[in-house]
């Protein structure tokens, strides 16, 4: 279907078609002909209808003669388009040709003959806008006010605003967000003045002067408090979470920033402030590197700082990913592989080489689990470092592969095998790391596998050592080793793993129990799936639960599907055969 607007008589004469060089497989944007150079976005949040009313002003520069600019959209209700003078401009919403039709629609807007023009697009989001998650007040921690937030990586920015939704295009932006009192809006930029009140609403304004990709335009709207966690850093969270968040992140943020700057060779931190907004535990990711305000899942606040390596990772994105970016999504490993490498260099400098070695082996075991999961779901091609994903949503290819398979020793690379080979790399990582912490985990796992018990003292063990211990057991089960239910019960009795506050340890304990078809783990697994929405946890857990008890897996998912973000719901539904 085609939707049109504006005044056809104002439509300029068609110029000869020109080829679009360097186009992005996941975007219809003709950015080599007409480039969006600036975005000024106004949003009003409507919690009753669960929509955003938007006005998006785009400054467009013609690079070569072009009759129109083509923008990406998905599930947006376009109302009007006007030019610099407020005059209507002809526009059409068209279905894109396959395979790009899988990723949204084209908004085609006529361009004047001038080199640069400003287009003002009024629109609304809809219930199918994949960038948005809406929580009722009952779903929030405080249970007094609703909450909404955006997550646009990889190609969901087009469901938040009409844009050239590709990492090949960057632009500075301003954003104003009008919200009901007493809610607060936080966005991925620096605040511009104080909030302005009008009636029962407040408007918050932010500016991002550094050109960024559309997927880094982000907002969260909620009943938020803030606290200082560093000389350039604040934390935003619901009142019931703010003190725990402050304890978790206080001062360590600045330590990570300064050490990261040292590791990257002294390159300036370009963004001014570095803030953290604590997301609900339904957030599909551990963290998201939105500039000036990293979004961090509440699941990663165990109370002992053991999961702050994720914070270090998001901070490193301030250089790798946000400043230097992959041009196409098939090369996502350039963002995440280099970030992971530098993150661990940072943590090694702060906590020592043994801890870095531990992190490397935990990451490698994450890669093992990811490869096993991707093979099980019949997509071995997604285990490639540079997968062929032109015809699928990049989010459906998301896994630990680009994070962990991208960390290699350059002198020993078989490039073809590394980039395009499927499965695990032919590389013995353990022989290159400090093993003093790693070997403790291996010895503990071997003891349980060989004797069904262990007298090793574990009180000193770090959270990552527990992760690696459980990973060794999971790998053994996948390889065909049987662990009895009595042995699992003895572990639970000795270590009380079901009571851990560390989500990474809890995930692995549930996963091991499901893979061993241990009935005792089912209640813990159901509770975990009802309280955490991060994709790298829930997707493999649902797959393991399906293999254990398919009917129960479907029932648990149906109970929780509205809790998860759209990107996670779609993937799990496919894994469970629900379409």
N, C-alpha and C positions, 0 to 999 in steps of 0.2 A: 504494500500500500504506500501511496505517496501523499504527504501532507504539504500544502503550500501556504504561503502567507505573503504579506507585503502587497505591493502594487505591481502587477505584471508589466504595466506600461513603462515602469521605471527600469525594467530589466535591461542591462546594456547588451549591445550586439555581441554575439558569440565570437570569440577569437579562435584561431586555429588551436586544436588540441596540442598539448605538449607532453612529452614523456616525463614521468616523475622518477628521477634517479635517486637512489638511496632510500626508497620508501620502506616503511616498516611493515612486516607481515601482519602485525596485529593492529594496525591503524590504517584508516582510509585517508588520513590527513595528507594534503599536497604541500608539505612544508618546504619542498625545494622550489616551489613556485610562489607561495604566499605564507609568510612566517608570522606566527603570533609572538610579538615581542614584549607584551605586557598584559597582565590580567588584573582587573579591578572587580572584585566580587562582593556582592551584598546578599546576605542570606537572612531570612526570618524563619525561626523554628516554630513549627506548629505541632505540638505533642498530641493534640486531640486527633488530628488527621494523620499524624506521623508522616509529614512531608516538610520539605524546605521550599519556601518561596524564594526564588533567586533572580537577581539581575546581574549579568556577567558582561562587563565591558572589556572588549578585546582590542588592543592596538595591533593592527595587522599591517605588515610591510610586504609589498609586492617585490619579489626577487626577480621575476621575469614576467612578461605580460601574461596575465591569467584572468579569465572571466569571472572566477569565483574563488572563494576559499572554502575548503572542505574540512569540516570538523567531525570529530568522533562524538557520538551520543549513544546512550543506552537507557531506555526507559525514562526519558525526560519528556515532559509535556511542554513543547515550545509554544509560546504565546505570541511573541512579536520580535521583530528585529528592526532596529532603526540605526541611522547613520549619525555622524557628528552633529548634524543640525536637527536631530530628532525626526527626520523624515523616514517613512517606511522604506525598507529595503526588501527586495524579493528574496525569498528563501524557500527551500524545499527540504523535507525529510525523506530520504530515499533508503530503500533496502540496498545494502552493499552486495556485490557479487560474492559468491562462495570463494574461499572459505571465510572471508571476512564478515559475511552475514551472520556467522556464529558469535561475533563479538560486538554487535550493536548496529546502529544505523548511521548514515551519513547526513549531516546537516550541511547543505550546500547553500552558500550565501553569495549573492552577486556582489562584485567589487566595482567601485568606481575606477576611473582612469588614473586617479592620483596615486602617488607612490605609497603613501601611508594613510590609513583611515582607522577610525574607531567605530566599532560595531557594538551596539548595546542589545543584548539578548535577554528577554524576560521569559521565565520558564518556571516549572515546578518539578520537583522530583516526584516519583510515584512509589507505590508499594514494591515495585520490582527493581528499585535502585539498589544495586549490589554493594555500593560503597557505604551504605548506612546500616547501622544497627540501632534499634529502638528498644529500650528497656522500660517496662512499666515500673512504677514505684515499688511494687512488691518484689521485683527482680533485683533491686539495688541493695547495697549493703545497709543503707539507712532506712529504707522502706518508707520514706516520706515524700520523695520527689522522683519524677521520671528522669531518664538519662538517655542521651544519644551520642554516638560518636561515628567517625568515618574511618575507613581503611581502604585506601585506593590502590595500593600496589597489588597486583601488577597492572591490570587494565580496567579497574573499576572507577578511575577518575572521571570517565565519560558518563557515569551515572550520577555524578555530583555536579558537574558543570559541562557545558559544551567546550571542547578543548582539542588540541592536537595531542592526543593521549598516547604518547610514545616517549621512551627515554632519550630519543634522538633530539627532542626539542626541550629547551629550557627557557624560562622567562621569570622575571621578578613579578611579585603580586602584592596587592593589598586585599584585605578581607575584613568586612564588618559583619558581625553576627548579632542579631536581635533576638533576645530570649526572654521568657517570662521571669519576673522577679520571684524568688530571690536567687535564681540560678546564675551560674557563671559560664561564660564561653572562653575556652582557651584554644588558641590556634597556633599553627606552625610558623610563627613570625615574632617580631618584637612588638610589644604593645605600643599603640599610638595614642597617647593621652589616657585620661581616666574614662571609665564607663559613663555613658550618658543615659539618664532616665527619662522616660516619657510614658506617663500613665502607669500601667502595670508591667512595663517592659524596660529592659536595659540593653544598650547596644555596646558591644566590645569591638574595638578596632585593632588590627595588627598589620604590620608591613614586613614583607620579606624582600630585602634589597638584593640578595644574592640570587641570580637566575637558577631556578630549579625545575625539575620535571613535574608534570601534573600530578603524579602519584604522591608527591610530598605536600600537597595542599590538604590540610587536615584540621578538623575541629573536634572538640569534645565539649558537651554541654551537660552540666549536672549541678547538684548542690555540692560545691567544692570549697574546701579550705586550702590555704597555702602555708608553707613554712620554708624557711631558709635552710638549704642543705650544703651551701658552699658560697664563696665570694661572688660567683656569677650565676648561682643556681637556686631555683625554687622547686619545691615539690607541690603538686596539686593532687588532692585526693578527697574522697568523701570523709566527713568528720570522723566516722568510726574507724578509719584506716590511717588517717594522717600521722598519728604519733608512731605507729609501727613503721610506716614508710620513712619518716624522718630518721628513726633509729637505724633503719637498714641502709640509707643512702648518705647520711650526714658525713661530709668531708671527703668520703671516698670518691665522690664525683670529681672533685678537683684533682685528687691524686691521679685518677685515671686520665683526665684531660692533659695534665702536664706530662705524664709519662708517655702518652700517645704522641704528643707533639714532639717529644724527644726521639721516639722510635721512627717517626716518619721524616726525620731529618731536620726538624726545627720549623717545618712549614706552619705558618700562622693559623690559629683557630679563627676562621673567617666570620663566625656567626654571632658574635657578641655574647649573649646569654646561652646557658645550657640548662634547660629545665626538664623535669620529669612529671608526666601525668600518669597516675595509677589508673589503669583500666579495670573494668570488671573481669572476673576470672573466666568469663565467656569469650574474651578476646582470643582470636584465632592464632595469635603469634605470641612468642615470649616478649618481644619488644619490637617497636617500629621506629626507625630512625628519623622521624619527622623533625626538620630543623627547628632549633630553639625549644623544642618540646618533644622529647622521646616519649612515646606511649609504652608503658610497661605493665604487663599483666600482674594483677594482684596475686596470682598464683605463685609468683616469684619472690614473695616476701615471707620466708620461713621463720625469720626472727634471729638468724645467726649469720647473715651476710654470705651464706654459702653459695647463693645463686647470683651474686653480683657479677660473675664473668659475663652474663648477658648484658649488663649495664656497660661494661667495658667494650663489648662488641658494638653496641649502638653508638657509643662515643666515637669509636674508630670510624664509623660510617660518616662522621663529620668531614673526613678527608676522602675516604674510599667509598664510592657510591654516590654521595651527595655532591661532591665536587668533581670527581672523576668517575664517569658512569659508563656502564655498558650501553652501546647504541641499540642493541636488539636483545630481546628476552632469551634467545637461545644462548647468549653469552652471559647469562646471569652469574655464572661462576666468577667472572671478573670482579663483580661487586662483592660476592660473599666469600670466595676463596681467599682473596687478598685481605679482606677485612678479618677473616678468621685467623689468618697467619699473623697479622699485626696485633690483633687482640691477644694472642697467646704470647707474643714477644713482650707486650706490655705487662701481662700478668706474671710472666717469668721474671722480669726485672723487679717487680714488686714483691713477689712471694717465693722466688727462687726457681732454679731449673727443675727440681724434683716435681714441683707443682705443675710446671709447664708440661713436663713429660706425662703426668697424670691426665691433664686435660687433653693432650694429643691422643692418648689411648682411649679415653672416654669418647672422644670424637670419632675415632676410627671404629669403635664398636657401634656408635650411632649409625655410621655408614653401613656396617654389616647388617644391622636391623633394617635400614632403609632399602638396601638392595634386595634383601629377602622379601620384604613387603611388596616391592615393585614387581619382582618376579612372580610372586603369588597372585597378584592381580592381573597378570598377563601383559605387563608393559615393560619388558626388559630394555626396550629402547630408551626409557627414561633413566636408566642407570648410566647412560653416557654423560660425560662432562658437558659436551655440546650436543644436546639432543635435537632431534628434528621435531619441532613443536609448532611449525607455521600454521597448522590446521587445528590446533587445540588451544584452549585457554591456558596461558602460562601457569595460572594457579593450580591447574590440574596436573601439572608436572612438578609442582613444588615438593621438595624432599630435602634430606640432609646431603644429598649427592653434591650439589654445587658448593656447599660449605666445606665438606670434608675431603672429597675427591680432588678438590682444587689445591690441596696443600701437599706439595711434592718437592723433592730435591731436583733442581733444574738440570744439573749436570748428568742426571741419570734417566732423563725422560725419553721414552719412545713416544713422540708427539702423536702419531696416529693412534696408537693404543690408548694413550692417556685421554685424548679429546673424544675419540669416537668408539673406543672399545667398551663393550658392555660388561657389567659385573664389577667385581672388586679389582683394584689395581694390583699388578704384580710387583708388590713393594712391601718389604718388611719394616714397617714403621718402628716397631719396638726396639730394633737394633740401633736406632739413632737417638734415643731419648734416655734421660736419667730415669732409671727403673726403681729407685729406692722405695717410692710410694706405690708404684705399679705392682711390684712383686709381692707386696703384702696382700693385695687384693687377690692376685692369682693364687697365692698359697692358701688363703682362706677358702676360695672356691674349690681348689683341688682337694682340700681336706673333706669338705662336705660331699664332693662327688665320689671320693674314694672310700670314705669311712662313715658317711651319713652323720657326722658330727664334727665339732672342732672345739678345742680348749684354748685357742688363740685369744689373747686379750684384744678387745676391739674398741675399748673406750676412747682411745686416742684417734681413731680413724676419721678422716675427713669425709664429707658428704660424697665427694667425687670417688673416693675409694669404695664406698658402699655401692655407688652406681656401677663401678667397674666390676666389683664382686658379683652383682646380680647379672651384669652383661655376660660374664663368663658362664654363669649357669644357664642363661637363656640361649647362648650360642651352643652350649653342650646339648641342650634339649633339641634345638633345631637340627643339630648334626646326628641325632638319633639316640643320645644317651637318655636313659630313663631316671627321673628323680621321683621317688615314692612320695605319696601323700603324707606318710609318717615323717619323712625327712623334712618336708615343708612345714609340717606342724611343729617339729622340733626347732626349726629356724625361727618360726614365729614366737614360740615360747621363750627362746633364748634372747632374741634381738628386738621383739615387739615392733617389727617392721610395719605392721598395719597402723601404728600410732604415729609414724613419722610425720613431721610437718613439712618435710622437703618433698615437693611435688615430683621431682625427678626420681627420687628413690621410690616413692609411692607408685608411680607409673610402672616402674620396672618390676616391682613386687606383684602388682596386679597382672602384668603381662606374663610373668613367669607362672603365676598360678593358673591363668587361663590356658597357657600352652601345655601345662601339665594336667589340665582338666581336673583341677582340685576344687571340689564344690565349696569349700570353705571360703575361697576367694571371691565368690560371686557377689556377695553383699558389699564387700569393699570395692569391687569393680563398679558396681552400679552406683555407689555413692561417689566414686571418683568421676564417672562419666556425667553425673548430675551437677558436679561442682566445678569442672574444668572444661574449657572449650578449645584449648590449643590443639591445632591440627596434628602436630607430630606426636601428641599423646593419644588423642581419641580415635584417630583413624586406625593405627595398628591395634589398639585395644578392641575396637569393634570387629576387626578382622579376626583376631584371636578368639573373641567371644562367639563370633559366628561359627567358627570351627568347633567350638566347645558345645554351644547350645544356640543354634540359629534362631529358634523361635524367641528365646529370651533376648538375644541381641536386637532383633527387630522391635520387640516390645519396649526395651530400654531406650532405643533411639526414638521411637514415636513419642515417648514421654518427654524427651529432652530436645527434640529437633528445633523448637522455637527458642531454646536457650543459645544455640550455636549460631555463629555467623553464617551467612549464605554460602560462602566459599566452602566451609566445612560441611554444612548440611548436604550440599550437592554431591560432594565426593563420597560421603558415608552412605548416602542413599544409593549411589551407584554400586558401591562395594557390597551392599546388602541386597542388591537386586531389586530395589524399589523404584528405579528409574529416576 
